[in-house]
């Protein structure tokens, strides 16, 4: 699908054959195009590739994505870069992602996800570096408002995708 300079492309197929893949590619895709369908307020430009296979057993998603100027509910999150690579030898997805603002990484997420591991398949580490708490405001509507200050710290993410367990410390400076 092509619209001006935006492109969304799909090739391959979803199949019971674990080797078959569905490949998706986005170029200059403006996320605000999804707002009427998702009834949300996203912003930013997506570029990247995503591959899905073994969708009927243990779905494996590999990706390399970049979102420039990601925003939600008119609040700038930052530039997001993420990579997920399947390691066939260890049977796990290696994750490396970050969010940056003004050229500085404010959040990095590294580690892995081992779907065959029934207890604690998530083994991730999030590092927060002078992240503006205002960024959290659209996600805390009804709980918090007028957030301010910065956060820094490290959080381990274990458990499962449906019930993650967060352990660590985050210090808040100038919080309100």
Secondary structure, DSSP 8 states (H G I E B T S, - for coil): -EETTEEEEEEE---SSTT-EEEEEEEEEEGGGGHHHHTS-EEEEEEEEEEEE-TTSS-EEEEEEEEEEEEETTEEEEEEEEEEEEETTTTEEEEEEEEEETTEEEEEEEEEE-TT-SS--EEEEEEEEEEEGGGGGGGSTTT--S--SEEEEEEEEEEETTEEEEEEEEEEES--
